[in-house]
């Protein structure tokens, strides 16, 4: 599935369920423009890699189309603001830790170090968008369940 039907390759249209929402300049959801939920057909403008998007966000050379690059810069700024605000409010960053263990020739543990790398800007961008969409879908499901209970 991930290689064909559900892939986000730019070689054709894909069926999707989409959540559309508007963020203000501060990265907060624009409550004057309520989210919408719909079945959709999407087509990617280009295939992106995390490394290439990281280069774009860092201001380094990349080969992303200009229109897509500008959209990604805006989105990166908004999602960075959202993440920083969440961290400032006390959100815990639960990144997966990777322990590296060094053992002696006799098999005894010599040292344990943290070999985890921080999340890249492109991963944070995707994570923030997914969390926002998931939050909106969950709120919609709760609202529908509450309305059903009152019937």
FIGUKE-781295 format. One record per residue (C-alpha): x, y, z; residue number from 1; residue in one letter. Coordinates in pm, 1 decimal, m for minus. Each point is the difference from the previous one (the first is absolute). Layout:
// residues N
+----------+----------+----------+-----+--------+
:       xx :       yy :       zz : num : residu :
+----------+----------+----------+-----+--------+
:        X :        Y :        Z : NUM :      a :
...
+----------+----------+----------+-----+--------+
// end
This chain:
// residues 151
+----------+----------+----------+-----+--------+
:       xx :       yy :       zz : num : residu :
+----------+----------+----------+-----+--------+
:      0.0 :      0.0 :      0.0 :   1 :      x :
:    264.6 :    253.5 :     98.6 :   2 :      x :
:    183.8 :    m48.3 :   m329.1 :   3 :      x :
:   m302.2 :     53.4 :   m225.0 :   4 :      x :
:   m356.5 :     78.8 :    109.5 :   5 :      x :
:     87.3 :    201.2 :    310.2 :   6 :      x :
:    333.4 :    146.6 :   m106.4 :   7 :      x :
:     46.6 :    373.2 :    m37.7 :   8 :      x :
:    191.8 :    m22.0 :   m324.8 :   9 :      x :
:    m62.0 :    270.4 :   m260.0 :  10 :      x :
:   m104.8 :   m247.5 :   m268.2 :  11 :      x :
:   m374.9 :     23.4 :     29.4 :  12 :      x :
:   m306.5 :     76.9 :    206.6 :  13 :      x :
:    m57.6 :   m169.1 :    336.0 :  14 :      x :
:   m321.9 :    m42.5 :    195.4 :  15 :      x :
:     16.2 :    149.6 :    348.8 :  16 :      x :
:   m194.4 :    125.8 :    298.4 :  17 :      x :
:    108.2 :    359.9 :     51.1 :  18 :      x :
:    m23.4 :    240.3 :    290.8 :  19 :      x :
:     20.2 :    364.1 :   m104.9 :  20 :      x :
:     78.9 :    261.0 :    265.0 :  21 :      x :
:    143.7 :    347.8 :      8.4 :  22 :      x :
:    284.0 :    116.5 :    219.6 :  23 :      x :
:     52.8 :    364.7 :     85.7 :  24 :      x :
:    339.3 :    171.5 :    m21.9 :  25 :      x :
:     74.5 :   m112.4 :    356.0 :  26 :      x :
:    m54.7 :   m368.5 :    m84.0 :  27 :      x :
:   m329.2 :    m16.5 :    190.4 :  28 :      x :
:   m312.0 :   m142.7 :   m162.1 :  29 :      x :
:   m216.4 :    275.6 :   m152.1 :  30 :      x :
:   m330.2 :    m57.7 :    181.1 :  31 :      x :
:   m182.9 :    235.5 :   m241.3 :  32 :      x :
:     62.2 :   m257.9 :   m274.6 :  33 :      x :
:   m126.9 :   m335.2 :    134.6 :  34 :      x :
:    171.9 :   m317.4 :   m117.9 :  35 :      x :
:   m158.5 :   m212.5 :   m269.6 :  36 :      x :
:     20.4 :   m374.9 :    m48.4 :  37 :      x :
:    m49.1 :   m159.0 :   m338.1 :  38 :      x :
:     83.4 :   m283.8 :   m232.4 :  39 :      x :
:    239.6 :    133.6 :   m256.8 :  40 :      x :
:    227.7 :    m77.2 :   m289.2 :  41 :      x :
:    353.1 :    129.4 :     48.3 :  42 :      x :
:    300.1 :     13.7 :   m228.5 :  43 :      x :
:    346.7 :     84.8 :    124.6 :  44 :      x :
:    188.3 :    270.3 :   m185.0 :  45 :      x :
:    332.7 :   m168.5 :     65.8 :  46 :      x :
:    168.2 :   m273.6 :    196.9 :  47 :      x :
:    173.9 :    138.7 :    307.2 :  48 :      x :
:    257.5 :   m148.0 :    233.5 :  49 :      x :
:     53.4 :     91.6 :    362.6 :  50 :      x :
:    361.0 :     93.4 :    m77.0 :  51 :      x :
:    m96.7 :    233.4 :   m284.6 :  52 :      x :
:   m268.6 :    172.6 :    209.1 :  53 :      x :
:    250.2 :     34.7 :    286.4 :  54 :      x :
:    238.2 :    174.2 :   m240.8 :  55 :      x :
:   m277.7 :    235.6 :   m110.6 :  56 :      x :
:    m95.6 :     86.9 :    359.2 :  57 :      x :
:    366.6 :     59.2 :     90.3 :  58 :      x :
:     45.6 :    232.2 :   m298.5 :  59 :      x :
:    237.8 :   m241.1 :   m171.1 :  60 :      x :
:     m2.5 :   m101.3 :   m368.5 :  61 :      x :
:   m289.5 :   m226.2 :    m99.4 :  62 :      x :
:   m182.6 :   m100.0 :   m316.5 :  63 :      x :
:   m360.4 :     60.0 :    108.4 :  64 :      x :
:   m224.7 :    184.5 :   m245.8 :  65 :      x :
:    m32.6 :    372.4 :     90.9 :  66 :      x :
:   m377.1 :     m4.8 :     70.1 :  67 :      x :
:     25.4 :   m312.0 :    213.9 :  68 :      x :
:    307.1 :    141.2 :    176.1 :  69 :      x :
:   m181.7 :    319.8 :     98.2 :  70 :      x :
:   m297.7 :   m197.3 :    135.7 :  71 :      x :
:    236.3 :   m220.0 :    202.4 :  72 :      x :
:    182.7 :    302.8 :    144.1 :  73 :      x :
:   m329.7 :    149.4 :    120.5 :  74 :      x :
:   m116.5 :   m334.0 :    140.3 :  75 :      x :
:    334.5 :    m56.1 :    173.6 :  76 :      x :
:    m24.2 :    340.4 :    166.5 :  77 :      x :
:   m355.7 :    m62.6 :    120.2 :  78 :      x :
:     69.2 :   m350.8 :    127.8 :  79 :      x :
:    318.9 :    117.0 :    172.8 :  80 :      x :
:   m203.8 :    264.7 :    185.5 :  81 :      x :
:   m261.6 :   m260.3 :     98.7 :  82 :      x :
:    263.2 :   m240.5 :    130.8 :  83 :      x :
:    186.5 :    269.6 :    191.7 :  84 :      x :
:   m322.8 :    120.9 :    160.8 :  85 :      x :
:    m85.1 :   m358.3 :    103.0 :  86 :      x :
:    346.8 :    m52.8 :    149.8 :  87 :      x :
:    m24.5 :    334.4 :    183.2 :  88 :      x :
:   m331.4 :   m118.0 :    149.9 :  89 :      x :
:    171.7 :   m310.3 :    137.1 :  90 :      x :
:    m60.2 :   m257.2 :   m271.7 :  91 :      x :
:    239.7 :   m289.5 :     41.7 :  92 :      x :
:    209.1 :    m96.2 :   m300.8 :  93 :      x :
:    m17.5 :   m380.1 :     m4.7 :  94 :      x :
:    252.6 :    m69.5 :   m272.0 :  95 :      x :
:    113.8 :   m358.4 :    m15.7 :  96 :      x :
:    326.0 :    m41.4 :    183.3 :  97 :      x :
:    271.1 :   m211.9 :   m151.8 :  98 :      x :
:    253.3 :   m139.3 :    243.3 :  99 :      x :
:    345.1 :    m94.6 :   m124.1 : 100 :      x :
:    180.7 :   m255.0 :    213.4 : 101 :      x :
:    369.3 :    m61.6 :      4.2 : 102 :      x :
:    121.2 :   m336.2 :    126.2 : 103 :      x :
:    348.4 :   m117.0 :     82.5 : 104 :      x :
:    171.6 :   m294.9 :   m163.5 : 105 :      x :
:   m118.1 :   m209.3 :    294.3 : 106 :      x :
:   m361.7 :    100.0 :    m63.0 : 107 :      x :
:    m32.9 :    238.0 :    294.2 : 108 :      x :
:   m193.3 :    321.8 :    m41.0 : 109 :      x :
:    241.5 :    292.4 :    m17.7 : 110 :      x :
:   m224.1 :    293.8 :    m85.6 : 111 :      x :
:   m353.6 :     89.5 :   m103.4 : 112 :      x :
:    m50.6 :    320.8 :   m196.8 : 113 :      x :
:   m297.6 :    171.4 :   m158.8 : 114 :      x :
:     40.0 :    m30.2 :   m378.1 : 115 :      x :
:   m333.9 :    159.9 :    m85.3 : 116 :      x :
:     m2.7 :    269.6 :   m262.1 : 117 :      x :
:   m237.3 :    293.6 :     39.4 : 118 :      x :
:   m303.2 :      3.0 :   m229.0 : 119 :      x :
:     68.0 :    175.5 :   m327.1 : 120 :      x :
:   m200.8 :    311.3 :    m97.4 : 121 :      x :
:   m177.5 :   m193.5 :   m276.8 : 122 :      x :
:   m106.1 :   m273.7 :    243.2 : 123 :      x :
:   m129.1 :    265.0 :    242.1 : 124 :      x :
:   m194.9 :    165.8 :   m282.8 : 125 :      x :
:   m172.8 :   m328.4 :    m89.5 : 126 :      x :
:    m55.8 :    m88.1 :    366.6 : 127 :      x :
:   m165.4 :    334.5 :     74.6 : 128 :      x :
:   m233.5 :    m25.3 :   m301.4 : 129 :      x :
:    m96.6 :   m357.1 :     89.4 : 130 :      x :
:    m65.7 :     87.3 :    364.0 : 131 :      x :
:   m214.9 :    297.1 :   m100.3 : 132 :      x :
:   m201.9 :   m206.5 :   m250.7 : 133 :      x :
:    m39.7 :   m285.7 :    249.8 : 134 :      x :
:   m112.7 :    242.8 :    269.5 : 135 :      x :
:   m262.4 :    152.9 :   m230.1 : 136 :      x :
:   m128.7 :   m341.3 :   m110.8 : 137 :      x :
:    m19.7 :   m117.6 :    362.7 : 138 :      x :
:   m194.8 :    313.5 :     97.3 : 139 :      x :
:   m239.1 :    m58.6 :   m291.1 : 140 :      x :
:    m55.1 :   m363.4 :    106.3 : 141 :      x :
:    m66.0 :    103.5 :    360.6 : 142 :      x :
:   m246.0 :    264.6 :   m119.5 : 143 :      x :
:   m181.8 :   m256.4 :   m219.1 : 144 :      x :
:    m17.6 :   m248.8 :    288.6 : 145 :      x :
:   m138.8 :    265.6 :    236.0 : 146 :      x :
:   m262.6 :    102.8 :   m256.8 : 147 :      x :
:    m97.9 :   m364.1 :    m45.0 : 148 :      x :
:    m35.7 :    m41.3 :    379.0 : 149 :      x :
:   m241.3 :    294.5 :     13.6 : 150 :      x :
:   m230.0 :   m142.2 :   m267.5 : 151 :      x :
+----------+----------+----------+-----+--------+
// end
